[in-house]
Amino acid sequence: SAGVGALLDEDYFNENCAKIVQNREWTKKELESLGFDVLPSMANFVFAKNDKISGKELYLRLKERGVLVRHFHKERIKEYNRITIGTIEQMQVLINTIKTILEEEK
């Protein structure tokens, strides 16, 4: 299967991991520059929250614009959204969309 092949192709695997790390760090910096609190992550996603907009409201406003993140209703994490790290182009769309939403909050 493709999954087994990808795991066997160590160069591809390492390159893909490096891209995820690079894109995660870029996304983290961008989110922080927009006032987000981003929890430390070694995974292919980050948890982020912003005091200017609730986690649920940001999730819904992103979804309206076709940008999907995950939101959980559990008390401890309800202000955070789980953002999966994708390609740099996908992350740029996310950041630009969040900028637009935050501008509307002013």
C-alpha positions in Angstrom: 0.0 0.0 0.0 1.0 3.7 -0.3 1.3 4.0 3.4 3.8 1.2 3.7 5.7 2.5 0.7 5.9 6.0 2.3 7.2 4.5 5.5 9.8 2.5 3.6 10.9 5.6 1.7 12.8 7.2 4.5 13.9 10.3 2.5 10.3 11.1 1.7 9.2 10.6 5.3 12.0 12.8 6.7 11.3 15.5 4.1 7.6 15.5 5.0 8.3 15.7 8.7 10.7 18.6 8.2 8.0 20.4 6.2 5.4 19.9 8.9 7.9 21.2 11.5 8.7 24.2 9.4 5.1 25.0 8.6 4.1 24.5 12.3 6.7 27.0 13.4 5.7 29.5 10.8 2.0 29.1 11.7 2.8 29.4 15.5 4.7 32.7 14.9 2.0 34.1 12.7 -0.7 33.2 15.2 1.3 34.7 18.1 1.7 37.9 16.1 -2.1 38.1 15.9 -2.4 37.8 19.7 -2.9 34.0 20.0 -1.7 31.9 22.8 -0.3 28.8 21.1 0.4 25.7 23.3 3.8 24.0 22.7 3.5 21.2 20.1 5.6 18.5 18.7 2.7 17.1 16.6 1.2 17.9 13.2 -1.3 20.3 14.9 -1.4 23.2 17.4 -3.9 24.3 20.0 -4.4 28.1 19.8 -6.7 30.7 21.5 -7.3 34.4 21.2 -8.8 36.6 23.9 -10.5 38.8 21.3 -12.8 35.9 20.0 -14.1 32.7 21.6 -12.9 29.4 20.3 -16.4 28.5 19.2 -17.0 31.8 17.4 -13.6 31.6 15.5 -14.3 28.0 14.6 -17.8 28.9 13.2 -16.5 32.0 11.3 -13.6 30.0 9.7 -16.1 27.2 8.8 -18.4 29.8 7.0 -15.4 30.7 4.9 -14.5 27.1 4.1 -11.5 26.9 6.5 -11.8 23.9 8.8 -10.3 23.6 12.2 -11.5 21.5 15.2 -13.3 22.8 18.2 -14.1 20.9 21.4 -16.7 21.8 24.0 -14.8 20.4 27.0 -14.4 23.2 29.6 -10.6 23.1 29.8 -10.1 23.5 26.1 -13.2 25.2 24.8 -11.4 28.5 24.1 -8.8 26.7 21.9 -9.0 25.4 18.4 -7.0 22.5 17.1 -5.3 23.5 13.9 -3.9 20.8 11.7 -0.7 21.8 10.0 -0.9 21.5 6.2 1.0 23.0 3.3 2.4 26.5 3.6 -0.3 27.6 1.1 -3.0 26.2 3.3 -1.5 27.8 6.4 -1.3 31.2 4.6 -5.0 30.9 3.8 -5.8 30.1 7.4 -3.8 33.1 8.7 -5.2 35.5 6.1 -8.8 34.4 7.0 -8.1 34.8 10.7 -6.8 38.3 10.0 -10.0 39.2 8.2 -12.1 37.8 11.0 -10.2 39.7 13.7 -10.5 42.9 11.7 -14.2 42.4 11.8 -14.1 42.2 15.6 -12.8 45.7 16.0 
